[in-house]
Structures are given as structure tokens and as C-alpha cells.
Amino acid sequence: MGKTVSVGFGVQFFWAYDVSFGILILEAIDVAAGMSQPDGAGEVLDGLRAHAQVGASWALALDDDRWSPPQREFVHRIIAEAGRRLRERGIMPRIEAETRYVAGNEPFALRFEEHVDGAVVADLAEAMNHLIHDELPPVPDVGHHWFYGVEGGPLTI
């Protein structure tokens, strides 16, 4: 399947497929360019860019205590809008995704993916919103967690 990234809010978290996670975060950064931004947004966006680059090496806290309340709301808004845009975009062939999503001056690492399904990535954005609002459904298997951003998902691991 690939590597996972922990996405948390408060004491709850789920796992995200790192390729879908990176695409979502890079799209959110693109969304931010067209919005009014709170003070300190540049630092927040630099942090998100780093998350996209390192993927499974860092957890993303959607309630990061280094962010002010307006910065948190900004992150939540750009992720939600990125999800909407990706759902509308649909399936992107690998070459299009590699051209569109660049991290650290290199095309974003898609590993063996031949395409990016915008709907799958959008589902990850929606899961983040549900996590923020404590609206994730219960995990069906005790001791497991949700796994978003995968075809046929969400799954549990």
C-alpha cells in the first residue's frame, strides 16, 4: 500500500496514505495563494510544505499549538477547498500530477501510482474536516484506526 502519515486533532487521529496526503497539502498551498491570509501564514505554509516533502516521517496536528486560532482556521479552510478542487479535477494522469505538484524543486514522489484520483484525495480532506469536528464514524475494529486516501477506502489498519 505504501507509507502512512498520522493526522490528528486533539486526542484522535487516523492514518493517511502519504501520496494522497502530499497531493492534498500541495493543492492546499496552491489554494492559499488566492486567499486572504492571516498574520504568520507564510510560516504555516512553509511548515505544510515540509509536511508534504517528508510525508510519513511527521505527524500532522490539525490543532498545532504553534498556530494561532486564525492560522488554524486558515489551514482548515485551504484543506477543505483543496479537497473540493481535487474532486472537481477528477483523475489526473501521472505526468500531469508530476508537473502540477512539485516539492523541493522535484516532482512530488508518486511512487508506483499511474494516476491520482482527485475523489480519493478529496475524501481524505473530508475526513480531516470530520476529525476536526469530532464527526468521524467509530472504527469497526477495536485496536485499529481509519486509513484514508486509498482506493476503495477508507480502510482500517
Phi, psi and chi 1 to 4 in degrees:
 res  aa     phi    psi   chi1   chi2   chi3   chi4
   1 MET       -  -44.8  -89.8 -150.8 -168.7      -
   2 GLY   131.1 -165.8      -      -      -      -
   3 LYS   -95.4  159.1  -63.9 -177.2  178.9 -176.4
   4 THR  -119.5  154.3   59.2      -      -      -
   5 VAL  -123.2  133.2  177.4      -      -      -
   6 SER   -81.3  130.0  174.1      -      -      -
   7 VAL  -120.0  120.7  178.3      -      -      -
   8 GLY  -128.6  161.3      -      -      -      -
   9 PHE  -152.4  120.7 -172.6   88.9      -      -
  10 GLY    64.3 -131.2      -      -      -      -
  11 VAL   -95.9   -1.7  -63.4      -      -      -
  12 GLN   -98.6  152.8  -65.1 -172.9   21.4      -
  13 PHE  -155.4  165.3   78.1   95.7      -      -
  14 PHE  -141.0  171.6   61.9   75.1      -      -
  15 TRP   -99.7  146.4  -63.1  107.2      -      -
  16 ALA  -128.0  142.6      -      -      -      -
  17 TYR   -65.9  127.2  177.1   40.3      -      -
  18 ASP   -64.0  -29.1   66.9  -24.2      -      -
  19 VAL   -67.8  -48.8  171.4      -      -      -
  20 SER   -61.5  -41.5  -64.1      -      -      -
  21 PHE   -58.3  -49.3  173.3   84.6      -      -
  22 GLY   -62.6  -42.9      -      -      -      -
  23 ILE   -60.8  -45.4  -65.3  -66.9      -      -
  24 LEU   -60.9  -45.8  177.0   60.7      -      -
  25 ILE   -66.1  -42.0  -63.7  -58.4      -      -
  26 LEU   -65.4  -37.1  -68.0  170.7      -      -
  27 GLU   -66.1  -39.4 -177.0   71.5   26.3      -
  28 ALA   -62.7  -39.2      -      -      -      -
  29 ILE   -63.1  -39.4  -68.7  166.1      -      -
  30 ASP   -64.4  -41.6 -172.6   59.1      -      -
  31 VAL   -57.8  -42.5  164.7      -      -      -
  32 ALA   -58.3  -30.7      -      -      -      -
  33 ALA   -61.7  -25.6      -      -      -      -
  34 GLY  -101.2   13.3      -      -      -      -
  35 MET  -120.8  158.4  -57.9 -179.4  105.0      -
  36 SER   -69.9  144.5   63.7      -      -      -
  37 GLN  -124.3  143.0  -60.1 -179.5    2.2      -
  38 PRO   -73.1  165.5   29.4  -35.7      -      -
  39 ASP   -54.4  138.3  -69.8  -20.5      -      -
  40 GLY    80.8    8.0      -      -      -      -
  41 ALA   -62.2  -34.1      -      -      -      -
  42 GLY   -57.8  -42.8      -      -      -      -
  43 GLU   -67.0  -39.8  -68.3  172.8   17.9      -
  44 VAL   -62.7  -45.5  171.0      -      -      -
  45 LEU   -65.5  -37.3  -66.2  171.7      -      -
  46 ASP   -61.5  -40.5  -73.1  -15.5      -      -
  47 GLY   -64.6  -42.0      -      -      -      -
  48 LEU   -64.3  -41.5  -69.8  175.6      -      -
  49 ARG   -58.9  -42.4 -166.5  171.4  -70.5  102.5
  50 ALA   -62.9  -40.1      -      -      -      -
  51 HIS   -59.2  -43.8  -88.2  -73.0      -      -
  52 ALA   -62.7  -37.8      -      -      -      -
  53 GLN   -72.9  -40.5  -70.7  174.4  -49.1      -
  54 VAL   -92.2  -16.5  -60.0      -      -      -
  55 GLY    51.9 -112.5      -      -      -      -
  56 ALA   -67.6   -7.9      -      -      -      -
  57 SER   -79.2  -17.6  -61.7      -      -      -
  58 TRP  -130.6  147.8  -72.3   -2.4      -      -
  59 ALA   -88.9  148.2      -      -      -      -
  60 LEU  -104.9  119.0  174.5   64.8      -      -
  61 ALA   -97.1  113.8      -      -      -      -
  62 LEU   -72.3   -5.8  -67.7  166.5      -      -
  63 ASP  -120.9   35.4   57.1  -11.7      -      -
  64 ASP   -45.7  124.8 -168.5  -41.6      -      -
  65 ASP   -74.4   -5.7   60.6    9.0      -      -
  66 ARG   -82.4  -13.4  -65.6  170.9  -64.0  179.4
  67 TRP   -93.3  140.8  -62.7  -21.3      -      -
  68 SER   -74.1  163.3   68.2      -      -      -
  69 PRO   -53.7  -43.0  -30.6   38.0      -      -
  70 PRO   -64.7  -33.1  -23.5   33.2      -      -
  71 GLN   -67.9  -41.5  -70.1  169.7  -24.8      -
  72 ARG   -60.8  -46.8  -76.8 -172.7 -162.7  144.6
  73 GLU   -61.0  -39.8  176.7   58.0   31.2      -
  74 PHE   -59.6  -48.6  172.7   67.6      -      -
  75 VAL   -60.2  -44.6  169.2      -      -      -
  76 HIS   -62.6  -40.5  -58.3  168.3      -      -
  77 ARG   -67.2  -42.8  -78.5 -173.6  -62.6  129.2
  78 ILE   -70.9  -32.6   63.0  174.0      -      -
  79 ILE   -67.6  -43.4  -72.1  172.3      -      -
  80 ALA   -61.8  -44.8      -      -      -      -
  81 GLU   -66.9  -37.9 -179.5   57.2   28.2      -
  82 ALA   -60.2  -41.8      -      -      -      -
  83 GLY   -60.7  -43.9      -      -      -      -
  84 ARG   -61.4  -45.1  -76.7 -170.8  -77.2  -79.5
  85 ARG   -63.0  -42.0  -76.1  175.1   32.2  170.8
  86 LEU   -66.8  -38.7  -75.1  158.1      -      -
  87 ARG   -61.6  -43.7 -171.4  173.6  -56.8  -77.0
  88 GLU   -64.7  -36.1  -71.9  174.8    7.3      -
  89 ARG   -68.6  -32.7 -167.4  167.4  -64.9  127.4
  90 GLY    77.9 -142.1      -      -      -      -
  91 ILE   -85.8  128.0  -66.2  177.2      -      -
  92 MET  -109.6  127.1  -79.4 -179.3  -76.4      -
  93 PRO   -62.0  155.8  -14.9   24.8      -      -
  94 ARG   -50.9  -46.6 -179.9 -175.1 -173.9   95.6
  95 ILE   -62.2  -38.3 -169.6   72.5      -      -
  96 GLU   -66.5  -44.1 -179.9 -177.0  -18.0      -
  97 ALA   -64.4  -40.3      -      -      -      -
  98 GLU   -67.7  -30.4  -73.3  177.5  -26.8      -
  99 THR   -75.8  -40.6  -59.0      -      -      -
 100 ARG   -76.3  -38.7 -178.8  171.9 -176.8   78.0
 101 TYR  -109.4  109.4  -59.6  108.0      -      -
 102 VAL  -121.0  132.1  176.2      -      -      -
 103 ALA  -129.9  122.5      -      -      -      -
 104 GLY    63.8   39.3      -      -      -      -
 105 ASN    66.6   13.4  -61.2  -39.7      -      -
 106 GLU  -128.0  151.0  -63.0  -72.7  -31.8      -
 107 PRO   -57.0  141.4  -21.9   31.0      -      -
 108 PHE   -59.1  137.4 -178.6   71.2      -      -
 109 ALA   -71.5  108.9      -      -      -      -
 110 LEU   -94.9    0.7  -61.8  174.2      -      -
 111 ARG    51.9 -119.7  -85.7 -162.6 -125.4   94.5
 112 PHE   -99.2    8.7  -58.1  108.2      -      -
 113 GLU   -69.1  132.4  -57.2  -64.2  -24.7      -
 114 GLU   -90.7  -16.0  -67.6  -58.1  -42.5      -
 115 HIS  -155.7  167.3   68.0  -86.6      -      -
 116 VAL  -118.1  122.2  172.1      -      -      -
 117 ASP   -90.7  108.9 -174.0  -18.9      -      -
 118 GLY   -57.6  -32.5      -      -      -      -
 119 ALA   -65.8  -38.2      -      -      -      -
 120 VAL   -66.1  -42.4  169.8      -      -      -
 121 VAL   -68.5  -37.4 -178.2      -      -      -
 122 ALA   -63.0  -36.5      -      -      -      -
 123 ASP   -62.0  -35.6  -71.3  -14.2      -      -
 124 LEU   -63.8  -43.6  171.5   57.4      -      -
 125 ALA   -60.4  -42.9      -      -      -      -
 126 GLU   -64.3  -38.3  -72.6  179.1    6.1      -
 127 ALA   -62.2  -38.5      -      -      -      -
 128 MET   -62.2  -42.3  -70.4 -179.9  179.9      -
 129 ASN   -62.9  -42.9 -173.7   54.6      -      -
 130 HIS   -63.5  -38.2  -69.6  -50.0      -      -
 131 LEU   -63.0  -45.1 -180.0   65.5      -      -
 132 ILE   -59.2  -38.2  -69.3  163.5      -      -
 133 HIS   -97.3   13.3  -65.7   99.2      -      -
 134 ASP    54.5   44.6 -164.2   24.1      -      -
 135 GLU  -119.4   14.2  -64.6  172.0  -11.5      -
 136 LEU   -69.1  139.4  -82.0  179.6      -      -
 137 PRO   -68.0  156.9   21.4  -28.2      -      -
 138 PRO   -63.3  146.7    0.5    1.3      -      -
 139 VAL   -72.9  132.2  179.7      -      -      -
 140 PRO   -69.0  -22.1   16.9  -23.3      -      -
 141 ASP  -116.1  121.1  -57.9  -46.2      -      -
 142 VAL   -58.7  136.5  174.3      -      -      -
 143 GLY    85.9    1.6      -      -      -      -
 144 HIS  -112.5  169.2  -71.6   77.8      -      -
 145 HIS  -134.0  157.3  -65.6  -81.8      -      -
 146 TRP   -65.2  148.9  -73.6  116.5      -      -
 147 PHE  -130.9  110.1 -178.5   40.8      -      -
 148 TYR  -108.2  162.0  -73.0   91.6      -      -
 149 GLY    90.4   19.1      -      -      -      -
 150 VAL  -123.0  150.1  -68.9      -      -      -
 151 GLU   -57.5  137.5  -62.3  -78.5  -20.9      -
 152 GLY    75.3    8.3      -      -      -      -
 153 GLY   -87.6  178.3      -      -      -      -
 154 PRO   -77.0  153.5   28.4  -33.2      -      -
 155 LEU  -110.4  177.4  -53.7  174.4      -      -
 156 THR  -121.3  145.6   59.2      -      -      -
 157 ILE  -137.1      -   56.4  175.0      -      -
